[in-house]
Amino acid sequence: MSDDFQNIRKKLLDITKKKVSESVSKDNMIINAISNVEELDKTINVLSGRLREWYALENPEVEDKIKDNEHLVSIVLDDSGEESIMGATFDEDDEKALKAMAVATSGLIQTKQFLLIYLEKTMKEFCPNVLGLAGVTIGARLLREAKSLRRMAILQSGTIQLLGAEKALFRHLRSGARSPKYGHIVNHPVVSNSKTVNRGKAARALADKLSMCARLDFFNGEYKADFYYDELKKKFN
């Protein structure tokens, strides 16, 4: 009886492991990666702001000269930088503390860059058309809001157009506030580079092509993203 019970238990565990393994798809990997990229971006911006304030005590000129976070970190870590004639004098412990902060921020920047490379590689294999038309960050965010490539492939283009604008849409439905015209795709060059009067049309056309791209990717169709992109640019940019 004991042996029979153990055999049954082992078979049930094997079945459970298989089901859990099959339930994890590239959708999950992409969703987690883009969510972590966004969290890293927020943290990097906060820490870079603190680092800028701290470094400006020693080099007030930094406020006007250095705008990019990555450049700021590299300047702080560079021992050969020019001495300021206006700022405070940092002692050895001050410099070590400042550079420790810069090292930590640099590590987060590198992690974000690694995740973006990972995302591009993963999406190139899993959803090349969505990647080709939407780009890494917009494409990954659309997949996240859609929950999966499969669901994105069956969504209406009007729904894809509003992915990422859910809060504004709920506010519109609840209070009668202005209805949103687009979500994440507002940052796509086809939309952002269009004339203001054409942005609504550009967003609808882009969403329509993205819907086609999702279907092509889900059903293993041909690669047409570049053709769609050129078509959209000629029409709206």
PEHUNOR-V993053 format. One line per field, one symbol per residue. ss: DSSP state (H for helix, E for strand, - for the rest). phi: phi as a letter, one per 40 degrees, with the letter a starting at -180 (. if undefined). A space follows every 10 residues. Layout:
ss=???
phi=???
This chain:
ss=-HHHHHHHHH HHHHHHHHHH HHH--HHHHH HHHHHHHHHH HHHHHHHHHH HHHHHHHH-- -HHHH---HH HHHHHHH--- ---------- -HHHHHHHHH HHHHHHHHHH HHHHHHHHHH HHHHHH-HHH HHHH-HHHHH HHHHHH--HH HHHH--HHHH HH---HHHHH HHHHH----- ---HHHH-HH HH---HHHHH HHHHHHHHHH HHHHHHHH-- ----HHHHHH HHHHHH-
phi=.ccccccccc ccccccdccc ccccbcdccc ccccccdccc cccccccccc ccccccccbd cddccbbccc cdcccccccc cccccbcccc cccdcccccc cccccccccc ccccccccdc ccccccaccc ccccgccccc ccccccgacd cccbcccccc dbchbccccc ccccbgcdcc cabcccccdd cccccdcbcc cccccccccc cccccdcccf cccbdccccc cccccbb
